[in-house]
């Protein structure tokens, strides 16, 4: 069987595009501050384990490595995240090459990835989605190589990448599952009739095994977290799925990925399973009420395929293409990167709330410190936060303000530490919203302060509530207030 050949790789121009994005991300990386998830990852990174309540161990481990090597600062934390996005752009260009794009098509694919809001957004900060995106792109690359060459040995690369990705986020099973379903529907099914498939599965399973064992030993907490996401946000996720698919990548790139789907389906029949995997994945995500970004990486695969037909359009309309490129880059940067003053971030928060989650944590800690000064008998008192972001902020900024280490019933903070039964004194509750469901576990609660943020983020308006003490021993109260989501 004749195997489709691939053009030479445009190393220098693609690298130039990727490096330019790396420079921009580095220049802006310390402009606002830590994201709530990053504060959590740093605490988790200092309590390394094979698993956590809401995630596998890779991202916290990477956070610790990055701060150890590059410095315990916002910029130091984000270096490896930036490099991951640089690598992602290169992989998108390699995908374009696999689809038959020559030098200019590869460069256009890299440029489209570089100006997309999703790539810039996850590259700006440390998140599980950051490394998940790179893993998905590598899986797509190896899958395309498998389909193009029919060389079963690529299953080993797929298994290795999937195994590592499973130590970061379980979502990687979605694109692999969607690809397998698509292969059964449109073929070529012959790639499934190989011992290399079992070898790839074995490699993936062996790498993922430590975290699977951890989840088993802890009664599968990740399933409880996933259930919370679906039950609490499922309806909203379904309503916003299509608009966010368009907005989070970039509205200006819609024609590119549509062209990519059409090109694969009409001109690259050996790769049809890759194109079909995207709608299959969308159906699954909608069914389970998952978040819109769960399916976004596969759109970048279609963007890679669409670079060649888009290039022909660009050559006919150079001026229009240049304006479109500039508008795409500007809008993506505006909504995903900290280009605005922090006080003006409310302009973009309705579209991208993650911007607001990077603003105001030192001031938040100041407000808690002011409330702590009103607490009598601090020697037996406790600070209890409602979520991991608040707890992470107090771990990071609290010691310099004279605060004790906080406790939280949220996610893995619940497991890391609980107050001793001897801490029978006052409890300072940090609550996003006051609720008797939570406060019933404490005595004589009254609000003594409020957090006022300069932007409309989740912590704006947080209530600082002083209670006389727990309504029982902490060992009795602790299991009752646990929060998985």
C-alpha positions as CSV (number, residue, x, y, z in Angstrom):
1,X,0.0,0.0,0.0
2,X,1.3,3.5,-0.9
3,X,1.7,5.6,2.1
4,X,1.1,9.4,1.7
5,X,4.4,11.2,1.9
6,X,4.9,14.3,4.0
7,X,6.7,17.5,3.1
8,X,9.8,18.7,5.0
9,X,9.2,20.4,8.3
10,X,9.4,24.2,8.4
11,X,11.6,24.2,11.5
12,X,12.8,27.8,11.6
13,X,9.6,29.7,10.9
14,X,7.5,27.5,13.1
15,X,10.1,27.8,15.9
16,X,10.1,31.5,15.5
17,X,6.3,31.7,15.9
18,X,6.4,29.4,19.0
19,X,9.3,31.4,20.6
20,X,7.5,34.7,20.0
21,X,4.5,33.4,21.9
22,X,6.8,32.2,24.7
23,X,8.3,35.6,24.9
24,X,4.9,37.3,25.2
25,X,3.7,34.8,27.8
26,X,6.8,35.3,29.8
27,X,6.6,39.1,29.7
28,X,3.0,39.0,31.0
29,X,3.3,36.0,33.4
30,X,3.7,38.1,36.5
31,X,1.4,41.0,35.7
32,X,-1.6,40.0,37.9
33,X,-0.9,37.3,40.4
34,X,-1.5,33.6,41.2
35,X,-4.7,32.0,40.0
36,X,-6.6,30.1,42.7
37,X,-5.8,26.8,41.2
38,X,-2.1,27.7,41.2
39,X,-2.2,28.4,44.9
40,X,-3.7,25.0,45.4
41,X,-1.1,23.3,43.1
42,X,1.7,24.8,45.1
43,X,0.4,23.5,48.4
44,X,-0.2,20.1,46.8
45,X,3.3,20.1,45.3
46,X,4.7,20.4,48.8
47,X,2.6,17.3,49.8
48,X,3.5,15.1,46.9
49,X,1.4,12.0,46.5
50,X,0.3,9.6,43.8
51,X,-3.1,11.2,43.8
52,X,-5.4,14.0,45.1
53,X,-9.1,14.2,45.6
54,X,-9.7,16.1,42.4
55,X,-6.7,15.2,40.2
56,X,-3.8,13.0,39.5
57,X,-0.3,14.1,40.7
58,X,1.5,15.5,37.6
59,X,0.5,19.2,37.6
60,X,1.3,19.7,41.3
61,X,4.6,17.9,40.7
62,X,5.4,20.2,37.7
63,X,4.5,23.2,39.8
64,X,7.0,22.2,42.5
65,X,9.7,21.5,39.8
66,X,9.1,24.8,38.2
67,X,9.3,26.9,41.4
68,X,12.3,24.9,42.6
69,X,14.3,25.6,39.4
70,X,13.0,29.0,38.3
71,X,12.1,30.6,41.7
72,X,9.2,30.6,44.1
73,X,7.4,33.4,42.3
74,X,4.5,33.8,39.9
75,X,6.8,34.0,36.9
76,X,8.9,31.1,38.2
77,X,5.8,28.9,38.6
78,X,4.7,29.5,35.0
79,X,7.9,28.8,33.1
80,X,7.1,25.2,32.3
81,X,3.5,26.1,31.5
82,X,4.9,28.6,28.9
83,X,7.2,26.0,27.5
84,X,4.3,23.5,27.2
85,X,2.3,26.0,25.1
86,X,5.4,26.6,22.9
87,X,5.6,22.9,22.3
88,X,1.9,22.7,21.6
89,X,2.2,25.2,18.8
90,X,5.1,23.2,17.3
91,X,2.9,20.0,17.5
92,X,0.0,21.7,15.7
93,X,2.4,22.6,12.8
94,X,3.6,19.0,12.8
95,X,0.0,17.9,12.5
96,X,-0.4,20.2,9.5
97,X,2.6,18.5,7.9
98,X,1.1,15.1,8.5
99,X,-2.0,16.3,6.6
100,X,0.2,17.2,3.7
101,X,0.7,20.9,4.2
102,X,4.0,22.3,2.9
103,X,6.1,25.0,4.5
104,X,3.6,27.9,4.4
105,X,0.7,25.8,5.5
106,X,2.7,24.6,8.5
107,X,3.6,28.1,9.4
108,X,-0.1,29.2,9.1
109,X,-1.2,26.4,11.3
110,X,1.4,27.5,13.9
111,X,0.2,31.1,13.7
112,X,-3.5,30.1,14.0
113,X,-2.6,28.1,17.2
114,X,-0.5,30.9,18.5
115,X,-3.3,33.5,18.3
116,X,-6.0,31.2,19.5
117,X,-7.5,32.2,22.8
118,X,-7.4,28.7,24.3
119,X,-3.7,28.2,23.7
120,X,-2.8,31.6,25.1
121,X,-5.2,31.2,28.0
122,X,-3.9,27.9,29.2
123,X,-0.3,28.8,28.5
124,X,-0.5,31.9,30.6
125,X,-0.9,30.0,33.9
126,X,-0.5,26.6,35.4
127,X,-3.5,24.4,35.1
128,X,-4.2,20.7,34.4
129,X,-5.6,21.9,31.0
130,X,-2.2,23.3,30.1
131,X,-0.4,20.0,30.0
132,X,-3.6,18.2,29.0
133,X,-3.6,20.2,25.8
134,X,-0.1,19.3,24.9
135,X,-0.9,15.6,25.6
136,X,-4.0,15.7,23.4
137,X,-2.0,17.3,20.5
138,X,0.7,14.6,20.8
139,X,-2.0,11.9,20.9
140,X,-3.6,13.4,17.8
141,X,-0.2,13.6,16.1
142,X,0.6,9.9,16.8
143,X,-2.9,8.9,15.8
144,X,-2.6,10.7,12.5
145,X,0.8,9.0,11.9
146,X,-0.7,5.7,12.7
147,X,-3.5,6.2,10.2
148,X,-1.2,7.6,7.5
149,X,1.4,4.9,7.7
150,X,-0.6,2.0,9.1
151,X,2.5,1.3,11.3
152,X,1.1,-0.3,14.5
153,X,4.2,0.7,16.4
154,X,2.6,4.1,16.8
155,X,0.3,2.5,19.3
156,X,3.2,2.4,21.7
157,X,3.7,6.2,21.4
158,X,0.0,6.6,21.9
159,X,0.0,4.4,25.0
160,X,3.1,6.2,26.5
161,X,1.5,9.6,26.0
162,X,-1.9,8.5,27.2
163,X,-0.3,7.0,30.4
164,X,1.5,10.2,31.2
165,X,-1.6,12.2,30.5
166,X,-3.6,10.0,32.8
167,X,-1.2,11.1,35.6
168,X,-2.3,14.7,34.9
169,X,-6.0,14.5,34.0
170,X,-8.5,11.7,33.3
171,X,-10.1,13.6,30.4
172,X,-7.5,12.0,28.1
173,X,-9.8,9.0,27.8
174,X,-12.3,11.1,26.0
175,X,-10.3,11.8,22.7
176,X,-9.0,8.3,22.7
177,X,-12.5,6.9,23.2
178,X,-13.9,9.2,20.5
179,X,-11.1,8.1,18.1
180,X,-11.8,4.5,18.7
181,X,-15.6,4.9,18.1
182,X,-14.8,6.9,14.9
183,X,-12.5,4.1,13.7
184,X,-15.2,1.6,14.2
185,X,-17.6,3.8,12.2
186,X,-15.5,5.0,9.3
187,X,-12.3,2.9,9.6
188,X,-9.7,2.0,8.8
189,X,-10.5,-0.8,11.2
190,X,-7.4,-2.7,10.3
191,X,-5.3,-0.6,12.6
192,X,-7.3,-2.1,15.5
193,X,-6.3,-5.6,14.5
194,X,-2.8,-5.6,15.9
195,X,-1.0,-6.8,18.9
196,X,0.5,-3.3,19.1
197,X,-2.9,-2.1,20.4
198,X,-2.6,-4.3,23.4
199,X,1.0,-3.2,23.9
200,X,0.0,0.5,23.9
201,X,-2.8,-0.2,26.4
202,X,-0.4,-2.1,28.6
203,X,2.1,0.8,28.6
204,X,-0.7,3.3,29.4
205,X,-2.0,1.2,32.2
206,X,1.3,0.6,33.7
207,X,2.1,4.3,33.9
208,X,-1.3,5.2,35.2
209,X,-1.5,2.4,37.7
210,X,-0.1,4.2,40.8
211,X,-2.8,6.8,40.6
212,X,-5.5,4.3,39.9
213,X,-4.4,2.4,43.1
214,X,-4.5,5.7,45.0
215,X,-8.0,6.4,43.9
216,X,-9.1,2.8,44.8
217,X,-7.5,3.2,48.3
218,X,-9.4,6.5,48.8
219,X,-12.8,5.3,47.6
220,X,-12.6,7.0,44.1
221,X,-13.0,10.6,45.2
222,X,-12.5,11.8,41.6
223,X,-15.8,10.3,40.7
224,X,-17.5,12.3,43.4
225,X,-15.8,15.5,42.1
226,X,-16.9,14.7,38.5
227,X,-20.5,14.1,39.8
228,X,-20.5,17.5,41.5
229,X,-19.4,19.2,38.3
230,X,-22.1,17.6,36.3
231,X,-24.9,18.1,38.9
232,X,-24.0,21.7,39.7
233,X,-22.9,23.1,36.3
234,X,-24.3,20.5,33.8
235,X,-27.2,22.6,32.5
236,X,-25.2,25.8,32.1
237,X,-22.4,23.8,30.5
238,X,-24.8,22.4,27.9
239,X,-26.3,25.8,27.1
240,X,-23.0,27.5,26.7
241,X,-21.2,24.6,24.9
242,X,-21.5,25.8,21.3
243,X,-21.0,29.6,22.1
244,X,-17.9,28.8,24.1
245,X,-16.5,26.4,21.5
246,X,-16.5,29.4,19.2
247,X,-15.4,32.1,21.7
248,X,-12.7,30.2,23.6
249,X,-10.7,29.3,20.5
250,X,-11.6,32.4,18.5
251,X,-14.5,33.3,16.3
252,X,-12.1,34.3,13.6
253,X,-10.8,30.7,13.4
254,X,-14.2,29.1,12.8
255,X,-13.7,29.1,9.0
256,X,-10.3,27.5,9.4
257,X,-11.4,24.5,11.4
258,X,-14.6,24.1,9.3
259,X,-12.3,24.0,6.3
260,X,-10.2,21.4,8.1
261,X,-13.1,19.1,8.7
262,X,-14.2,19.4,5.0
263,X,-10.7,18.8,3.7
264,X,-10.2,15.6,5.8
265,X,-13.7,14.3,4.9
266,X,-13.4,15.0,1.1
267,X,-9.7,14.7,0.4
268,X,-8.0,12.7,3.1
269,X,-10.2,9.6,3.5
270,X,-7.5,7.8,5.5
271,X,-7.9,10.4,8.3
272,X,-11.7,10.6,8.4
273,X,-11.8,9.0,11.9
274,X,-9.8,12.0,13.2
275,X,-12.4,14.5,11.9
276,X,-15.3,12.4,13.1
277,X,-13.7,12.2,16.6
278,X,-14.6,15.9,17.2
279,X,-18.4,15.6,16.9
280,X,-18.4,12.3,18.6
281,X,-16.5,13.9,21.5
282,X,-18.9,16.8,21.6
283,X,-21.9,14.5,21.9
284,X,-20.2,12.7,24.9
285,X,-19.3,16.0,26.6
286,X,-22.9,17.3,26.2
287,X,-24.4,14.1,27.5
288,X,-22.3,14.2,30.7
289,X,-22.6,17.9,31.2
290,X,-18.9,18.5,31.0
291,X,-17.2,21.8,30.4
292,X,-16.9,23.2,26.9
293,X,-13.1,23.2,26.9
294,X,-13.1,19.4,27.2
295,X,-13.6,19.2,23.4
296,X,-11.5,22.2,22.4
297,X,-8.2,20.5,21.7
298,X,-9.6,18.5,18.9
299,X,-10.6,21.8,17.2
300,X,-6.9,22.6,16.9
301,X,-6.4,19.3,15.0
302,X,-9.0,20.5,12.5
303,X,-7.3,23.9,12.4
304,X,-4.1,22.1,11.4
305,X,-5.9,20.3,8.6
306,X,-7.6,23.6,7.6
307,X,-4.4,25.5,7.2
308,X,-3.8,24.4,3.6
309,X,-7.2,25.5,2.1
310,X,-7.1,28.6,4.3
311,X,-3.7,29.4,2.8
312,X,-5.2,29.6,-0.7
313,X,-7.7,32.1,0.6
314,X,-5.0,34.1,2.3
315,X,-3.0,34.3,-1.0
316,X,-6.0,35.8,-2.7
317,X,-7.0,38.2,0.1
318,X,-3.7,39.2,1.7
319,X,-5.0,42.5,3.2
320,X,-8.2,41.0,4.6
321,X,-6.1,38.1,6.0
322,X,-3.7,40.4,7.7
323,X,-6.5,42.4,9.3
324,X,-8.2,39.1,10.5
325,X,-4.9,37.9,12.0
326,X,-4.4,41.1,13.9
327,X,-7.9,41.1,15.2
328,X,-7.6,37.5,16.3
329,X,-4.4,38.1,18.1
330,X,-5.7,41.3,19.8
331,X,-9.0,39.8,20.9
332,X,-7.5,36.6,22.1
333,X,-4.8,38.5,24.1
334,X,-7.4,40.9,25.5
335,X,-9.6,38.2,26.9
336,X,-7.0,35.6,28.0
337,X,-3.9,37.6,29.0
338,X,-3.4,40.3,31.7
339,X,-3.0,43.1,29.2
340,X,-5.5,45.4,31.0
341,X,-4.9,47.1,34.3
342,X,-6.2,44.8,37.1
343,X,-8.8,47.4,38.0
344,X,-10.2,47.2,34.5
345,X,-10.4,43.4,34.3
346,X,-14.2,43.5,34.9
347,X,-14.4,44.2,31.2
348,X,-13.3,40.7,30.3
349,X,-14.4,38.7,33.3
350,X,-17.9,38.0,32.0
351,X,-16.2,36.2,29.1
352,X,-13.2,34.7,30.9
353,X,-13.6,34.6,34.7
354,X,-10.1,33.1,35.1
355,X,-8.8,36.7,34.7
356,X,-10.5,37.7,37.9
357,X,-9.3,34.7,39.8
358,X,-5.7,36.0,39.5
359,X,-6.5,39.3,41.1
360,X,-6.7,40.4,44.8
361,X,-5.3,37.5,46.8
362,X,-2.9,39.6,48.9
363,X,-5.8,42.1,49.6
364,X,-8.0,39.1,50.5
365,X,-5.4,37.9,53.0
366,X,-5.3,41.5,54.4
367,X,-9.0,41.4,55.1
368,X,-8.8,38.0,56.8
369,X,-5.8,39.3,58.9
370,X,-7.9,42.3,60.0
371,X,-10.7,40.0,61.0
372,X,-8.3,37.7,62.9
373,X,-7.3,40.6,65.1
374,X,-10.8,40.6,66.4
375,X,-10.6,37.0,67.5
376,X,-10.3,36.4,71.2
377,X,-8.1,33.7,72.7
378,X,-6.2,33.1,69.4
379,X,-4.2,30.3,71.0
380,X,-7.1,27.9,70.6
381,X,-8.8,29.6,67.6
382,X,-9.0,28.3,64.0
383,X,-9.3,29.7,60.6
384,X,-11.6,27.7,58.3
385,X,-11.9,28.6,54.6
386,X,-14.7,27.5,52.3
387,X,-12.6,26.6,49.3
388,X,-9.0,25.6,48.3
389,X,-8.3,28.9,46.6
390,X,-8.8,30.8,49.9
391,X,-6.9,28.3,51.8
392,X,-4.0,28.4,49.3
393,X,-3.9,32.2,49.5
394,X,-3.7,32.1,53.3
395,X,-0.9,29.5,53.1
396,X,1.0,31.7,50.7
397,X,0.4,35.2,52.2
398,X,-0.8,34.5,55.7
399,X,2.4,33.9,57.6
400,X,3.8,37.4,56.7
401,X,0.6,38.9,58.2
402,X,0.7,36.9,61.4
403,X,-2.0,34.3,60.5
404,X,-1.9,30.7,61.5
405,X,-2.1,28.0,58.9
406,X,-5.7,27.7,57.7
407,X,-7.9,24.6,57.4
408,X,-10.4,23.8,54.7
409,X,-12.9,21.0,54.1
410,X,-12.5,21.5,50.4
411,X,-10.9,19.0,48.0
412,X,-7.5,17.6,49.2
413,X,-7.2,20.3,52.0
414,X,-9.7,18.1,53.9
415,X,-7.2,15.2,53.8
416,X,-4.0,17.2,54.5
417,X,-4.9,18.5,57.9
418,X,-7.8,19.0,60.3
419,X,-8.0,21.0,63.6
420,X,-7.1,19.2,66.7
421,X,-9.8,18.4,69.2
422,X,-8.0,20.6,71.6
423,X,-8.8,23.6,69.4
424,X,-12.1,24.4,71.2
425,X,-11.8,28.2,70.8
426,X,-13.3,30.6,68.3
427,X,-13.5,29.7,64.6
428,X,-13.1,32.4,61.9
429,X,-15.1,31.2,58.9
430,X,-14.3,32.5,55.4
431,X,-17.4,31.9,53.4
432,X,-18.3,33.0,49.9
433,X,-21.9,33.2,51.0
434,X,-23.3,32.7,54.5
435,X,-25.3,29.6,54.8
436,X,-26.9,27.9,57.9
437,X,-26.2,24.6,56.3
438,X,-22.5,25.2,56.9
439,X,-22.7,27.3,60.0
440,X,-24.9,24.8,61.9
441,X,-21.7,23.0,62.8
442,X,-20.5,26.0,64.8
443,X,-21.8,28.0,67.7
444,X,-22.9,31.6,68.0
445,X,-21.8,32.9,64.5
446,X,-21.9,36.5,63.5
447,X,-20.3,38.4,60.6
448,X,-17.4,40.6,61.5
449,X,-16.1,41.6,58.1
450,X,-16.4,41.4,54.3
451,X,-13.8,41.0,51.6
452,X,-14.0,43.7,49.0
453,X,-12.2,43.0,45.7
454,X,-11.3,45.5,43.1
455,X,-13.0,43.2,40.5
456,X,-16.1,41.1,40.4
457,X,-14.4,37.8,41.1
458,X,-15.7,34.9,43.3
459,X,-14.1,36.3,46.4
460,X,-15.7,39.7,46.1
461,X,-18.2,40.0,49.0
462,X,-16.9,37.0,50.9
463,X,-18.2,37.0,54.4
464,X,-15.8,36.8,57.4
465,X,-17.8,35.1,60.2
466,X,-16.7,34.7,63.8
467,X,-18.1,31.7,65.7
468,X,-17.7,30.9,69.4
469,X,-16.4,27.4,68.5
470,X,-17.2,24.1,66.8
471,X,-20.5,22.5,67.8
472,X,-18.6,19.4,68.8
473,X,-15.2,17.8,68.7
474,X,-13.4,18.6,65.4
475,X,-13.0,14.9,64.8
476,X,-16.8,14.7,64.8
477,X,-17.4,17.8,62.8
478,X,-14.7,17.2,60.1
479,X,-16.4,14.3,58.2
480,X,-19.7,16.3,58.1
481,X,-18.4,19.4,56.4
482,X,-16.3,17.7,53.7
483,X,-16.7,19.3,50.2
484,X,-15.8,17.5,47.0
485,X,-16.9,20.3,44.6
